[in-house]
Amino acid sequence: MQAASPPSELSLGFSLWRENPASVAPASCFIKNRGALLALSPGFARGGVGGGVNLLRCRCSRSVSEKPAGGGGGGGGGGGEVFYATPSSKSDVDYLGMSTKGDLNVKMEHFEAFGIDGQVTLEGPIEEVAKMEADEADDLLRNLGIPSPFACRYSPRGIFCTRTLNLRSISAIGYDMDYTLMHYNVMAWEGRAYDYCMENLKNMGFPVDGLSFDPDLVIRGLVIDKERGNLVKADRFGHVKRAMHGTRMLSTRAMSEIYGRELVDLRKESRWEFLNTLFSVSEAVAYMQMVDRLDDGSVAAEVGLLDYKGLFKAVGKALFRAHVEGQLKSEIMSKPELFVEPDPELPLALLDQKEAGKKLLLITNSDYHYTDKMMKHSFNRFLPNNMDWRDLFDIVIVSARKPEFFQMSHPMYEVVTGEGLMRPCFKACTGGLYSGGSAQMVENSLNIHGDEILYVGDHIYTDVSQSKVHLRWRTALICRELEEEYSALIRSQDHRATLIDLINQKEVVGDLFNQLRLASQRRNKGRPAQTIAATSMDDQELTESMQKLLIVMQRLDNKIAPLLETDGELFNKRWGYLSRAGLWDKSHLMRQIEKYADIYTSRVSNFLHYTPFMYFRSQEQSLAHDSYFQKHSPINGLSVDN
């Protein structure tokens, strides 16, 4: 221990200072705390990752203890003499049902050793103490330029929570690679996949001349009806809200005639094909274009008698050949800069997690050579101290064969040479590189099971659904399109406000019309009108009022219909928003996300804006009758009608 003079005041928060006091910026470098001051050396700044040893000083009243920052192991950044992390053997569940494993605790004997009474230091009603602490913490976060968790909820790069998740209790985090740890340029990657697919279709005898890749033709979350050659967008209940046959959008009337009595049921895999991921874009575009060719009779008889379901199989076979033959991946490996969008923050986010004591896993269906080449390109240049991407991960598994990886056991092989030579093995070891295997093998090797593991991927079924259903892993979905949708929703606020205002006006006018209509009905039956206004009207006045209101509603319909049709076109002209179906309801995709993903976000690097110790709390879910409580909310003890 090194002696230090006591602070002149016991204040809230923490205090941050540097080795040279003269270099401290007054607003952004000080965090004050009752009875304790924490100081971080200049290398603490994220830009200085790996730049020497950072010293974390904890000064309680008259003393300072020095320890290399991040040396808390599983405690994740806590100083050894002051804090300790709750081990799994002594963990409990908190009031939200989350495990307390990994929570950091203060050693009370540390306070007693220096005559500090923690209770006295934080005396007063906890409501007042907490409010002061929260206000100062909010001010400090703002001064440091760090967004608060609440602010992040309203950011296109926020992490959104559907089921409460305590990251402190997570011992291992597994990652998919494609469209998760690296994001491809959709136009480039899927465009080339489409080109290879169409070339294979041409070799099979299909007419493909004049066709080109149109990424705006489809979006993730749509469903292919293989029996009818349609592409549909369904709401959370499975009701079809928009539909396209071939490349032609169907009218509301035609859609109602086809699907008025049907619901999309993803369990019927022989009919419905859900577009789970951006990898589905090239296949769906090719299929819908070939539906047009099949309809106009361009498909030669030599190809065989095909229906829409058979056509879907042919397109899938052509795309599968493009992947299996390896031409596509060879092209991408030769020029990765043309296909991969770099994210410098992503490796640093994983580095934070690793240094916090998390076991990091890479579990990908891609083969070893492709994985190694693409990860080196995407990670190594952004890592400090000449780290290699392999240094981040405790276990790497290639050719994992998901979703079977989560469902059943397959042989595991250790990759032992740079050329990819393998030998059988039965247990994964830290730092190892493996091919195949199963999720249960990973759990047994790490002695970590179930909800202690978080798996992050972009495929709702292969990555998120199956790891949750079969293993009860916690799950995170990566959906890059969220950023574009968020931007589109902001830009369409005026459009949506106008639309909602018109709909509300029609509702009011319609309510009056319905009352007058009921009054007229009762009058014709010789019963009391039960409406004061209608009782005072004679028959002619009642009829004229109804005529007037009916004309107003019809004109409102003519105004509302095109506005409703164009709602969401800033995201996609055909399908509207990714997460919505209609003006207010959720899409089928959003329902799948809520059901299977505990958290979801646009990119892995968004974890950098939080911490590896974040406690994600799900937000209140609105119900249809919640509007009553909002309308009659108590203010100063009174119930006020807004």
N, C-alpha and C positions, 0 to 999 in steps of 0.2 A: 504493500500500500504506500501511497505517496501523499503526504500531508497537503492540505489545501485549506485556505481560509474559508470560513462559512459564507454562504450567500447573504447579502444584506437583507433580503426579503424572501419569504416563502410565497411563491406565486403559482399560477396555474400553468399547466402544460409542461413543455420541456424547454431547455435552453441549449441552443446550438452555438458553439464557437469554434474558431479555427486556431491553428498553432500561432499565427501572428494576429493578435487582437486588432491591430491597426487595419488589417485587410477585411475586417468583417463588415458586411453591408448591414446597416441598422435594421431594416424592415424584414429582410428575408433570412437572416442568419441566426436569429435568436428564438428559442422556444423555451419558455419558463415552466418550471414545475415546482409544486410545493415540496420542499425538502430534498429535491433531487435535481441535478443538472446533467444533461447528456451532451457530450461534445463529439463531433465527428470531424476527422481530418479532411483536408481538401479533396482527397481521393474518393470521398464518399459520393461525390457527384457522379451521376451515371456516365458522364463522358469520361470519367477516370477509371472505369472498371478495369481491374487488373493492374492499375498503376501503383504498385507497391502495396505495403501492408497498411490497412486502415485501422486506426485505433479507436475503440469505443470506450469512452471514459464515462464512468458513472460516479458522480460526486454527490454523496449524501451528507449534508451538513458540512463536516470538516474533513472528508476523505475522498480520495479518488482511486478507483481500481482500473488498471489497464488490461485489456485483453483484445487480441485480434478480432476485428468485427467479423461476424458471420461464423464465429467459432462455437456457436451454441448447438451445433449438430442438429439433432431432431427438434431442438427448441426453436430453431430457425431465427438466429440473430440475437438471442438473449445472452447477456453476460452471465457467466457461470456462477459467480458468487452471489448474484442478486436474484436471478430468476431461475425457475425450473419448469420444464414442460410436463404436462400430465401424460404419463405413459399409458399404453393401452391397457395394462393390467389394473390400473387404478382409475380408469375413465368411467364416467357416468353419462347420463343423458341430461341435457338442459331442458328448459321449459318449452322449447320448440321440438323436442324429441331428437335433437342432434347430439352426436357423441362429443364429449368434451376432450377426447384424445387430442394431444397437441396444443391445448390451451396453455398459455404462459401464466405462471403464478409467481407472486412475490414471496421470497423467503422472509417470514416475519422476524426471524432471529437477526436478520441483517439490520432491520430497523432498531431492534432492541439493543444491538451492540453499540449503536451510536446515539442512544437515548432519544430515538424518534418514535413517537406514538402515531402510527398510521391513522388511528381513529380520530385523534385530536387534529391531525393535519388536515383531514377531510371532514371536520365537524360541521354540523348544521344539517337541516333536512336534505336528504339526497336529491330531491327534486330541484332544490336551489343550486346545490353543488354541481349536479350534472348539467344544469342549464348553463352555468358559468363556464364549465369545462368545454361544453359543446360549442358555445359561442366563440370562445377563444381559439378552439381547434379549427373552427370554420374560417375564422379570420386568418389564422396562420397558414392553413392550406391555400387560401386565396393569395396571400402574400408570396408564398413559395411557388405559385403557379401550378399547384396540384389540384385537379378537380376532385371535389368530394364525391363519395359514392352516390349521393342523391343527384348531383349534377350529371354524373355519368349515365344515369337512367335516361336522360333526355339528350343523349348524344348518339349519332349514327354508329359510333364505335363503342357503345356501351355493352356490358354483359348483362343479359336479361335473364331473370330467374323465374322458373315456373314451379320449382320445388326447392324449398330451403336447403342450402348446401353450405356446410362449414368446411372450408378448404384446410383449416388447421388439422382436421381429423382425417384428411386424405394422406395416405402413406405413399401411394404410387399414382403417377399420371401416365396413361398410355396415349399415344398419338398415331393417327393414320398419317400417311404422307401426301398423296395426291389430292389437291384442292383443300388440304388441311394445313400441313406444314409448308407447303408451297402452293402458290396460286398460279394457275396457267392463264395466259391470255386466251379467252374463250374463242375469239375469232380465229386466232392462230392455231391452237391445239385442236379444237373441235372442227375447225375448217379443214385441217389436214386429215383428220379422222374421216370426215365426210367425203373428201376427195378419194381416199383409198377405198372407202365403202362403195362409192359410185363406180369406181374402176372395176371392182370385183363384180358388181351387179351387171355392168356392161359385158364382162367376160361370161356371165351366166346367161346372156341373151336379153337382158332388160333394156328398154329404150331410155337412155339417160341424157341424150344430147340436149343442150339448151338449159339444163338445170344447174343451179348454183346454190351455194350455202347461204341461207338466210337465218341468222341467229335470232332475229326478232319474231320468227314464226312460232316459236314455242318458248315457254318458261318452265323453270323447275316447279314441281307440284301439280302439273296437269296429269290427266289420266287418259291413256289410249284405250279406246273401245275396239278391241281386235275383231269383234264380230261385225261391226258396222263401218269400220274404216274412219272412225271419228276420233277427235281429240276433244276432251271435255274438261271444264273447270267446275269442281263441285264445292259446295259449302261444307261446313263441319258435320252436317248430318248426312251428306251424300247426295243432296239434291243438286242436279246439274243447273248451273247458272249461265254458262256460256259454252258453246260447242262449235266445232269446225269439222267439216267433212272435206277430206283432202286439204286443200289450201283455201277453201271458201268458208267463211263464217256463216253459220246457220242463223236464220231469223228466230226471234222469240217464239213465234207461232210454230215453226218447224221443230224447234228444240222441244217445245211442250208436247207436240204430237209424238215425238220419239221417246222422250224420257219422263213424260208427265206421271207415269205410274211405275217408274223404276228408280232405284237408288244405286249409286256407285258402291260396290262392296269389294274391297281390295282382297278379301279372303278368296274370292273367285278368280284365281290367278289365270285360269284358262281364258278368261275374257278381258280382265282389266290389267293394264300395265301402268304402274305408278312411276312417274319420272322423279326418282329419288334424288338425283344429283346432276351436276352440270355435265357429267359424262353422258347423260341421256339425251343431250341436245342434238348431237349429230345424228343419232339413230332416229329420233322423232322427226327431224326435218326431212331426212331421206324417205322415211315411211310415208309421211303425209304427201310428199311430192309424187311418190310412186302410186299412191291411191288415185291421184288425178290421171296418171297414165293408164292405170287399170280401168278406170271408168270410161275413158274416151276410146278404149279398144286398141291402144298402142302396143300393149303387151302381146307379143307373138305367141301363137298357139304352141310353138316348139318349146316354150318355157314350161308349159303344162297348164292344166286347168286350175287356176288359182282363185280362191276367195280372199277376203280381206285378212283372215287369220293366216292363211298360207303365205300371203304377201309379207306379213309381219315376220314370219319365220325366215323368209328368204333374205330380207333386209338385215335381220339379226345375224344370220350366217355370214353375210358379206362383211359386216362390220367386225365380227369375231375373227374372221380370217385376217383382217387388217391388223389386228392386235397380235394374233398368234404368229403370223409370218415375220413379225418384228421389224418391218420396214418403217412403220410409223415411229416407234421408239428409237430406232437407230437414227432417224432424221433428227429427232428432238435431242438426243444425246450429242450429236455432232454440232448442233448450234442451240444450246439451251437458252441463250440470251434472247432468242427470237420467240420463245414460247413461255418463259417463266417471268412473272412480275416480281422483282426482288422486294423484300421487306426487311430492312436493316434492323428493325426493332424486335423481330420475332426470335432470333437466337438469344437476345438479351433477356426476353421474358422467360425463356426456358432456363437460362442461367440462374435467374432469381429463384426459380422453383427448385432447381438442383441444390443451390447453396442453402435453401431453407430446409434441406433434409428430405425432399421428395425423391423417390425412385422414379426415374424417367424411362419410359419404354417406347420404342418405335415398333408398331405392328402394321405392316403394309402388305398388300397383295402383290406389289411389284417385285421383280426379281432382284437379285443381289447387285448385278452390274449396273442396272438402271438406277437403283436406289443410291448406290455409292456415288455415281456420277452426278446425279441431280442434287443430292444433299451437299456434296462438296461445293457445287456451284452456288447453291442457295444459302449456305450457312458459313463456310469457312472464312470468307472475307470479312464477315461481320463479327467474328468471335475474337476476344482479346487473347494476348499472349500466345499467338500461334496455335491456338486450340484447334483440334479437328472435330468435325461434327460428331464422330463416334464418342468423343470425350464427354458429351452431354448425356448420353444414354447408358443406363445400367444394363439394359438388355435390348438388342435389336433383333426383330424377327421379320424376315422377308418371305415372299411366296407363302403368306399365311393362310390363304384359301378361305378368307372370310366370305360368307357368314359361318361356314362349317367350323372355323377356328373356335367360335363361341359355342357351337352346338355339340360337337363330338371330338373324339381324340384321334389325331393323326400322328404318324411317326415324326420325330424331330431329328434334324440333322444339324451338326455344327459346321459352319463355314470356316475352314481352317487355312485357306490360302487366298491371296489376292486374286487368283484366277477363278475363284469360286468353287474349289474342290471341297467336298463335304464328307463327314463321317457320322454314323449314327450316334445319338446320345439320348439320355433319358432324363436329364435334369439341366436346366439352364443356370449358368453361373454369371455373376456380376461381370460386366465388361464383355460378355460373349455375343457372338453374331450367329444367328440360327435361321434355319429354313423349316417352315411347316410347324408341326406341333399343335398345341391347343392352349386355350386360356387357362384350363385347370392346371396344366404343367407350369405355367407362369405363376399362378397363385401358390402352388406347392413349392416352387423354387424360391420364391420371395417370402414365403410364409405370411402372405398378405392375402386377404380374401374379401369377396363381396363388396360392401359399401365403403371399404377403405381404398378402393381403386376408382379413379375417375378416367373414363375413356373419352377421347375427343376425336370426332370425325365429321365428315361432310355428308355421309350417306345415311339417311334416316333408318333404312332397314339393316343394311350390312354392318354399320358401325354402331348405331345408337340403340335401335330396337332390340337386336339380338343380344348385345352385351348386358342390357338391362333385364330382359325377359329370362334368360338362361342363367345369369350369374349374379344378378342384382348389383352390378357395378353402377356407380354414379355416371352420368353421361352429359356430354356437352356437344352441341351441334354447331358446325361452322357453316354459315350461309352468307357468302360475300355480297349477295344481292341486297341485303338489308340496308347497306349504305346508300345505294341508289334509290331504294324505295323510300327511305327516310327523307332524302333530299326531295323526291317527287311529292311526298305528302306535305312538306313545308311549302313548296311552290304552288300547291293546289289548294291551299287553305281558303283563299277567297272564293274559288270555284265551289268548294264543298260547303262553305258558309251560305252562299247564295242558294245552292240546291236544298240544303236543310231548311232554310228560311221559307222557300217556296212550298216544301212538303209540309211544314208546320202550318202555313197559311191554308193549304188545302184541307188539312185535318180540322181546323177550326170551322172553315166554311162547310165542310162535309158534315160535321157534328150538327150544325144548325139545320142543314138540309135534311138530315135524317130525322131530326126532331119534328120538323114540319111534315115530312112524309108520314111519320107515325101518327101525327095529329090528324092528317087528312084521312088516313086509314081508319082511325077510330071514329072520326066524324061520319064517314060513309057507313060504318056499322052501327051508328046511333049511340056511341059511347062517348064519355067525356074526353075532351082533348087533352086535359092534364098539362097543358102548356099555356101559360098566361098569354103570351104573345099570340099564339095560334088561336086561342079562344076569342080574342078580340078581333080577329080577322074574319071577314066574310069569305065565302068560297073563292071569289075571284081574286081577292088579295092573297089568299093562301097559295093559289095556283100560280099567280104572277111572281110571288116571292120565290117559289120553288124553281120556276123557269129561270129566273135571274141567277140564282145560286148554281143551278146546273150548268149554265153557260160559263160562269166563272170557273167552275171546277174543270170543265172540258178544256178551257183555254190554259189553265194551270197545267193540265196533263200534257198538252202540246209543248209547253215550255220545259216541264220537268223531264220528259222522256229523252230528248237529245242530250240534256245535261247529265242525266244518269248514264247514258250510253258512253259518254266521253270521260266519265269519272275514272281516273286511273290511267288515262292514256299517256300521261307524262312518264309513267313507268313502262307500260307496254300498250300500244294502240289496240291490239286485239284482246288481250286478256286482263288488262288493268293491273291492280296491285297483286303482289305475291301473296300477302298474308290475309287479304280480304276477298270476300265473295259478295258483291253487292255493296251498298253504301255502309252498312253497319255490321254485317255478319263476318265471321272468320272463314277463311278458306279451309279446304280439306287438308292442305299442307300444314296450316297453322295448328289444326287439331292434332295432327301427327306429332308435330314438334312439342306441343304442350303435354301430350301423352307420354312421350318417350325421352325427351331431353330435359334434364334438370335445369340446365342453363343453355343459352344459345347466344351467339354473337357473330360478327361478320368476319373476324380473323383472329388467329391465335395471339398475335401481338397485342391485342386489346387487354390481355392479362397484365401487360406492363403498366397500364394505367390504374391497376388495383395493386394488391400485394398477394404473396403466396399464403397470407393468413386471413384472407377476406372471408367474412361471414355473409354469404348471399341469402337474403330473405325474399321469399316470394311475395309479390304484391297482392293486395286484396283483390279478389275476383268479383267483378260486378255481376249482379243478378237483375232480372227483369224488374223486381219490386224494389230495388235499391233507390230508384228515382223518387219513391215516396219519402224516404228519409232525407234525401237531398233537398226536396221541396219544403219539407217541414222540419228543417234543422233548427236545433235550439241555439239561440244567441242571447247571452247574458241571462240565462235561465228562462227565456221565453221561447215559445214555439212560433217561428216566423214563416209565413208563406211567402216564398220568393216571387 
